[in-house]
Amino acid sequence: MSDSTRNSNKHIKLFIPGPTEVSPDILNAQTEWMIGHRMPECAELIGRIEPKLQQVFYTNKRVLIAASSGTGLMEAAVRNTVGKKILNTVCGAFSHRWRQIVEGNGIANDVLEVEWGQAITPEMVVERLATGSFDAVALTHNETSTGVTNPIQEIAAAIRALPNGDDIMILVDSVSGLSGVRLEFDAWDLDVALTGSQKAFALPPGLAFCAVSDRAMAKAKSIPHRGYYFDFLLLDKYLQKNQTPATPAVSLLYALDVQLDRMLAEGMEARFARHLAMRDSAIAWAKGHGFQLLADEAYASPTVTCLANSLEINIPALNAFLRGRGMIISNGYGAKLKNKTFRIAHMGDLQLTDMEELFAAMDAFLAG
Ligand SMILES: Cc1ncc(COP(=O)(O)O)c(C=O)c1O
């Protein structure tokens, strides 16, 4: 499909934290001829995808593929691995979602909450886990509402160093992190790390992926009611045949196959470095205009920058102005942060030149 067929005059460049920009060739990849999910062509497709996903997750373990958004696999993570009680670590609106999910599933839980904008530290987590009553902890790699990246590697190491550390399931939501922010599933000894297609993967929404450790698979066997659609054991059984138990989102799998090639051709290290460079450009722009980061700079996210609206600019007016120039950023998320903060996302396939284009437009707005 050509860009003109796609109604490119409606294209608004997305500097929002998902969905993110999707390249025309990736959009086009979705228009391949349809295949049945029990045909060998589909098994070949999943067979091509799986080793590439493993590289992106830095794992030799299984990476399950679901036709859902990230929230589906958050629910899967808790339903498959929590037998006793889970500690939810909350530092913003999306980490709060873990709490909502476990409550909705009637799973015993406790909350460790810090002021929104702060990070969760290893010390806080192990202090709470030391009571011995938990068998799982829910972590958020990249809190999209505040622009904070939590130190998952350090938190996981501190958990594993506890006397019962190997019995604790470490569940990581990296919906707005993975592939833009470093996450090494095996080396960091995580149990579940999940993400969605519409963020740093720069794909349309509709797919979610999660790496699952052998420890988590063994734990799932001991949980009687894991549900059906997101049952890790069933998903894994089918994945071994390069299939999914239910009908997969075939068109999105075509796009994923091509996008993974592009991601690995860039190289994960280069991809992380590009995201850091875009993050630094956003921080420099903010500082240059007297905006403060909501996050402590040491934890500033490589994929989304959340700025306190200290100059009290009219954010809807800014976005209306930006739309006129074919781009959009995000207001703060939720009642607590809307208009008090705003967010500039820099994830997926965006480049520094895109950031420069955005900052020039924002400068023009601020200049009045
Ligand atoms: C950190 C985080 N977790 C979870 C979600 C929910 O993901 P989804 O909308 O893909 O279900 C989001 C969405 O923005 C997010 O940013």
The ligand as a MOL file (V3000), in Angstrom:
LIG
                    3D

  0  0  0     0  0            999 V3000
M  V30 BEGIN CTAB
M  V30 COUNTS 16 16 0 0 0
M  V30 BEGIN ATOM
M  V30 1 C 3.7950 0.4210 32.2570 0
M  V30 2 C 2.5200 -0.0040 31.6280 0
M  V30 3 N 1.9420 -1.1230 32.0520 0
M  V30 4 C 0.8020 -1.5770 31.5260 0
M  V30 5 C 0.1770 -0.8830 30.5240 0
M  V30 6 C -1.0760 -1.4250 29.9260 0
M  V30 7 O -0.7470 -1.9310 28.6930 0
M  V30 8 P -1.8460 -2.2510 27.5780 0
M  V30 9 O -2.5600 -0.9850 27.2990 0
M  V30 10 O -0.9890 -2.7470 26.4560 0
M  V30 11 O -2.7130 -3.3060 28.1270 0
M  V30 12 C 0.7260 0.2900 30.0390 0
M  V30 13 C 0.0680 1.0650 28.9710 0
M  V30 14 O 0.3750 2.1840 28.6920 0
M  V30 15 C 1.9330 0.7460 30.6080 0
M  V30 16 O 2.5130 1.8570 30.1550 0
M  V30 END ATOM
M  V30 BEGIN BOND
M  V30 1 1 1 2
M  V30 2 1 2 3
M  V30 3 2 2 15
M  V30 4 2 3 4
M  V30 5 1 4 5
M  V30 6 1 5 6
M  V30 7 2 5 12
M  V30 8 1 6 7
M  V30 9 1 7 8
M  V30 10 2 8 9
M  V30 11 1 8 10
M  V30 12 1 8 11
M  V30 13 1 12 13
M  V30 14 1 12 15
M  V30 15 2 13 14
M  V30 16 1 15 16
M  V30 END BOND
M  V30 END CTAB
M  END
